[in-house]
Amino acid sequence: MAELSDPKITEAYQDVRSDKTDTNWLLIDYESDRSDTLKLTQTGTGGLAELREVLDDSRASYAYVRVQYSNDKESIREKFVLIVWIGPRCKLMRKAKISVHAADVKAVLRVYSFEVAAQEKDDINEDPIILRLRKAGGASYDGV
């Protein structure tokens, strides 16, 4: 079981969800390689592109992102995505615990449209994620 008692995680989650702040992502990492304690390590305002730059190839992390997109000229939507990052150089024992720990993270970061399982930074490209959000969002008047 993962430990998620850091109050900064809940504060950042509420900040990302708030329309009153520019913060649109948060990143949660393990305290150390041997620990199951998760801590908030970063937040940002630069969306998926900025988040991709801070992910560490040797770590497993969890990110929560607000993504803004439009289906047509008249509407702008905001949806939330949970990203479970397992870097390509992440240690085997850490990888083995991710599925169990992801369930604990989902209990804290509860509201999202879908989950992205990412093992390469290309898995977090904005265009495919927005396409999935459009498909999941229902009505589309562009033929998407």
N, C-alpha and C positions, 0 to 999 in steps of 0.2 A: 504494500500500500504506500502511495506517495504522500508526503507531508506537504500540505498547501496552506499552512496557517499564517503565512506572511500577509499582514493586512494590506500591504502595498499592492498585492495582486488584485484584491477586490476593488481597491481604490482606482487602479489603472483600468480594470474592466469597466467600471462605471464611467470613467473618463472617456474611453474609446466609444462607448455607447451614447454618450451625451452629445446633443446637437450644439451645445454651448462651448465646446472646445475644439481645437484643431487636431488634437491627438487622434490618430486613426489606426494605431497598432500598438501592441504590447508583446514583449518577449519574456518567456519564463524559461529558466535554465536550472539544472541541478546544481546544488551548492558545491559539489565536488564529484569526482568519478565514483567514489565509494558511498555517496550519500543518496538517499531517496527523498531528501528535502528539496523542494522547489522554491525558487525565489524569483521575484521580478528583477530582471536585469536591464531592461531598456523599454522605452516607449518612443514613439516618433510621430511625425506629421507628414512624412513623405510617401506613405502608402506602400504597396507591394514592392516597388522598385527599391525603396530605402531599406525595407525589411530584408530583402534578398542580400543586400550588401553586408549586413551584420551577422548573418548566420555563419556559424563555425562548422567547417567540414568534419571536425573531430567530436562534435557534440550531438546530443539529442536535445531538442528544445520543443516548446509549444508556443505558438503565436496565435494571436487573435487580431483580426484585421477588419476594419470598416472599409468597404469598397463602394465607391460611387460610380454610377454608370447611367446611361440613358438609353431607353428603347426607341425613342423618337425625339423630335425637337421640343415636344411639349412636356416631357416628363423626365425628372431626375430621380433615380432610386438609390437608396443606400441599403446594403445588405452586409451581413457579417459572415466571416469565414474563419474556421478553426484550422490551423495548420499544425500537423504533427511532423516535425523535422527530424530525420535520422540521417545525419551527415554521412558521406561515403567512407569516412575514416573513424566512425563511431565504434567504440569497443563492443565486442560481442555480448558481454554480460549486460551492458546497458540496453542494447537492442532487445534482448530477451525479456526485459521488464516493461517495455514500452506499452504493449497492449493493455496490461493491467493498470499501469499508471495513467494511461490516456483516459480510462474510465473515471479515475479520480479527478483529473483535470476537467473533464466534461461536466462533472458535478458542480464545478465552480464557474467555468465559462460556459454557461448553459444555453444561451440563445445564439444560434448561428444557422445559416442556410444549408451549409454542407461542410464536410471535412475534406481537407487535402492531405494526403499522405505523400510527403516529399522526401526524396533521397538525393536529388540533384537540384541545384538552384533553378534549372530550366523547368522544374515541376511547379514553380511559383511564378510563371510568366502571367502577366495581367490579362492578355487577350483570351486564352483558354478559360481562365477563371470567370471572366465577365460573360463569356459565351455560356458557361454552365449556369451562371446566375440568371441570365436571360431565359434560358430553357426552364429553369426551376420556377421562375417568376410568373409564368402563365402567359397572359396576353402579350403578343408581340405583333406590331403592325408593319414591321420591316420584312417579314418573311423569314426571320431568324428563328 
